[in-house]
Amino acid sequence: MAPTDAEIAAVLMDLARARGPGKSLCPSEAAKKLASDWRPLMPRVRQVAATLPLVATQKGRLVDPTGASGPIRLSLRRV
């Protein structure tokens, strides 16, 4: 059974909070916690990440997590 958006959001935020401000995570870390066959889950993880108070970067530049191709990093949005 596929995880819900709420479950994905919870895992993403738990990972981001555990890392703390100034630290980032790969969205695949969340996908791997949610499914053994995690690769097909990646587009949904990125879609959910876009709705959360997270910042997506690629090579240090801000990107849209749903439109970026290749690896991205997610971190807590600075207040």
trRosetta pair geometry for C-beta under 8 A, 3 or more apart (Angstrom, degrees):
i j d omega theta_ij theta_ji phi_ij phi_ji
2 35 7.6 -13 -128 -80 58 135
2 41 7.4 170 -146 -103 95 100
2 44 8.0 81 179 25 123 172
3 7 4.1 -118 -174 87 104 133
3 8 5.5 126 116 -53 123 82
3 11 7.9 -11 177 -3 159 134
3 34 4.5 -58 -23 -167 152 122
3 35 6.8 -125 -13 -46 108 100
3 41 7.3 45 33 -138 108 133
4 7 4.7 102 53 4 75 100
4 8 7.1 -137 98 -2 43 85
5 8 5.6 -53 -148 37 35 113
5 9 6.2 38 152 -22 67 106
5 44 7.3 -122 -96 -180 76 106
5 48 5.2 178 -153 -101 83 116
6 9 5.6 -51 -145 36 31 113
6 10 6.4 34 154 -22 63 105
7 10 5.7 -52 -147 33 31 113
7 11 6.5 27 156 -15 64 105
7 34 6.6 121 131 -124 112 117
8 11 6.0 -59 -151 38 30 107
8 12 6.3 30 154 -18 66 109
8 30 6.5 78 -159 154 72 127
8 34 6.5 2 -96 -85 72 160
8 41 7.9 -171 -104 177 122 112
8 44 6.4 -131 -85 132 166 100
8 45 5.7 -148 -160 -108 124 64
8 48 4.4 122 108 37 126 172
9 12 5.8 -57 -146 38 30 112
9 13 6.2 21 160 -12 66 110
9 48 5.3 -129 -67 176 77 120
9 51 7.3 -56 -100 81 119 109
9 52 5.9 165 -141 -76 92 123
10 13 6.1 -60 -145 41 26 104
10 14 6.1 29 156 -21 64 109
11 14 5.7 -53 -143 36 29 113
11 15 6.3 28 158 -17 64 107
11 30 4.5 128 118 -147 114 93
11 33 5.3 176 -154 85 135 133
11 34 6.0 -120 -9 -58 169 105
12 15 6.0 -60 -152 38 27 108
12 16 6.2 22 155 -16 65 110
12 27 7.5 -9 -111 -127 108 74
12 30 4.9 -2 -78 -99 69 153
12 45 7.1 152 -72 -163 119 87
12 48 6.6 176 -10 113 148 112
12 49 5.7 -162 -144 -94 155 82
12 52 6.1 174 106 12 134 170
12 54 6.8 -71 157 -47 120 153
12 74 6.9 -42 -162 120 105 158
13 16 5.6 -54 -141 40 33 111
13 17 6.0 31 160 -17 67 107
13 52 6.3 -144 -69 -158 97 140
13 54 7.9 -130 -90 -56 67 112
14 17 6.0 -58 -144 40 26 107
14 18 6.2 27 156 -22 62 109
15 18 5.7 -56 -146 35 28 112
15 19 6.5 27 155 -18 63 105
15 25 5.0 49 143 -82 120 177
15 29 5.8 136 -144 110 154 124
15 30 5.9 -118 1 -74 148 89
15 33 7.8 -167 -61 -5 123 150
16 19 5.9 -56 -152 35 31 109
16 25 6.3 -118 -82 14 62 125
16 54 6.0 -120 -94 -104 158 109
16 74 6.4 -76 -87 124 114 102
16 75 6.5 141 -141 -151 102 33
16 76 5.0 134 164 -60 114 82
17 20 7.2 37 -179 -75 36 45
17 76 7.1 86 -80 -74 51 129
19 23 3.7 -143 164 100 105 122
19 24 6.8 -161 154 2 160 5
19 25 5.7 -149 -39 -46 149 102
19 75 7.2 -101 99 -126 138 79
19 76 7.7 -175 76 -14 101 102
20 23 5.4 60 65 21 72 120
20 76 7.5 -69 166 9 22 136
21 75 7.8 80 -148 172 40 108
21 76 5.7 -77 -98 67 60 127
21 78 6.6 82 -148 -102 111 82
22 75 7.3 -31 178 -168 2 140
23 75 6.4 168 89 -124 36 110
24 57 7.0 -79 -112 42 153 113
24 73 3.8 37 157 168 143 117
24 74 6.1 145 -160 69 87 33
24 75 4.1 -67 -95 -62 78 103
25 29 5.1 -83 178 37 110 143
25 30 7.5 91 130 -33 131 91
25 73 6.8 139 64 -160 25 75
25 74 5.5 -32 64 62 79 88
25 75 7.3 139 12 -80 69 58
26 29 5.2 113 68 -17 78 95
26 71 6.7 -37 -132 -160 110 104
26 72 7.7 133 -137 80 64 50
26 73 6.3 -53 -85 -107 56 63
26 74 7.6 121 -125 16 11 87
27 30 5.8 -49 -166 33 53 110
27 31 6.4 51 141 -18 75 105
27 42 6.5 100 114 -144 120 79
27 45 4.7 137 176 127 112 124
27 46 5.8 14 -149 -73 170 72
27 49 6.0 -78 -106 -45 119 150
27 65 7.2 120 -61 -160 144 124
27 72 6.6 31 -7 71 114 96
27 74 5.9 85 -65 -14 79 126
28 31 5.1 -53 -144 41 43 116
28 32 6.0 48 155 -25 72 103
28 38 6.6 97 -159 133 77 132
28 42 6.7 -14 -91 -102 75 107
28 45 7.8 134 -81 86 33 164
29 32 5.9 -53 -148 34 27 112
29 33 6.8 26 152 -18 60 105
30 33 5.8 -58 -154 34 34 110
30 34 6.4 21 153 -13 67 114
30 45 5.4 151 87 -145 119 127
31 34 5.8 -69 -150 42 31 108
31 35 6.5 -43 177 42 69 96
31 38 3.8 113 139 -174 99 109
31 39 7.4 96 149 -70 145 22
31 41 4.5 158 -141 88 104 118
31 42 5.6 -22 -79 -78 158 64
31 45 5.0 -81 -65 -46 97 153
32 35 7.6 -91 -127 60 20 56
32 38 4.8 -39 -82 -70 50 166
34 38 6.9 111 64 -116 82 95
34 41 6.2 -177 88 177 123 165
34 45 7.9 179 28 -84 146 113
35 38 4.8 152 77 -87 90 62
35 40 7.9 -69 109 59 154 88
35 41 5.3 146 30 -32 139 146
37 40 6.4 15 135 19 98 107
37 41 7.8 128 107 -16 64 103
38 41 5.3 -66 -162 36 53 119
38 42 7.2 76 147 -51 76 82
39 42 6.0 -25 -165 -15 42 115
40 43 8.0 -41 176 18 46 96
41 44 5.6 -65 -168 47 61 109
41 45 5.8 64 138 -30 87 105
42 45 5.4 -53 -141 34 34 114
42 46 6.4 32 161 -17 67 104
43 46 5.8 -57 -151 38 32 109
43 47 6.3 34 151 -21 66 106
43 66 7.9 61 -162 -137 74 75
44 47 5.4 -51 -144 36 36 114
44 48 6.2 33 157 -16 68 104
45 48 6.0 -55 -148 39 29 108
45 49 6.2 35 151 -25 63 108
46 49 5.4 -51 -145 33 32 117
46 50 6.7 40 154 -27 62 100
46 56 7.9 57 -147 -107 87 148
46 65 4.4 -163 -163 148 88 100
46 66 5.4 145 133 -89 108 53
46 72 7.5 88 -117 44 111 138
47 50 5.9 -52 -159 24 31 114
47 51 7.4 21 148 -13 60 104
47 65 7.8 -155 -63 104 22 106
47 66 5.6 63 -93 -98 62 112
48 51 5.9 -62 -161 33 41 108
48 52 6.8 34 148 -23 70 111
49 52 5.8 -64 -151 32 37 113
49 54 5.4 -67 -169 69 84 141
49 56 6.5 91 133 -69 126 115
49 65 4.8 -64 91 111 120 171
49 74 5.6 -98 -154 -107 134 144
50 56 7.5 -27 -88 -20 70 136
50 64 6.8 30 -115 -170 121 76
50 65 5.0 -151 -66 53 87 108
50 66 5.2 -19 -48 -28 149 106
53 76 6.9 19 119 -156 93 67
53 77 4.5 -102 173 23 80 122
54 65 7.9 25 100 -38 114 146
54 74 4.7 5 173 -171 131 105
54 75 6.6 145 -159 71 80 26
54 76 6.5 -61 -111 -104 64 30
54 77 6.2 -136 -101 -34 11 87
55 62 6.6 -68 -172 -120 101 94
55 74 7.0 150 73 -154 44 54
55 75 5.4 -24 57 64 95 82
55 76 7.4 12 12 101 92 19
55 77 5.2 124 -38 -92 94 69
55 78 7.8 -7 -21 -2 140 75
56 62 7.0 89 79 -159 63 59
56 63 5.2 -78 115 72 103 78
56 64 6.8 54 67 -173 137 10
56 65 3.9 -171 -77 -64 161 92
56 68 6.7 -162 144 5 130 143
56 72 5.0 3 -170 170 101 135
56 73 7.2 149 -154 75 53 44
56 74 5.6 -24 -96 -96 68 73
57 60 6.0 -5 174 -136 126 12
57 61 6.2 147 -155 68 81 29
57 62 5.9 -49 -99 -91 74 38
57 63 6.4 118 -133 13 23 90
57 72 6.6 148 73 -164 34 82
57 73 5.1 -23 63 61 89 95
57 75 7.3 1 5 11 113 108
58 61 5.9 -33 66 61 69 85
58 63 4.6 20 5 -11 110 145
58 68 5.2 178 -38 -160 145 142
58 70 6.5 95 -148 89 131 106
58 71 7.1 144 -128 94 92 56
58 72 4.9 -58 -74 -107 91 77
58 73 7.4 160 -82 14 43 76
63 67 7.2 -139 172 74 92 87
63 68 4.0 57 152 -71 139 132
63 72 6.1 -120 68 -118 130 124
64 67 4.1 35 84 29 117 108
64 68 6.2 168 71 -28 57 85
65 68 6.2 -45 -128 24 27 112
65 72 5.8 -174 -121 101 78 164
65 74 7.1 23 -96 -86 137 105
68 72 5.2 91 93 -68 146 127
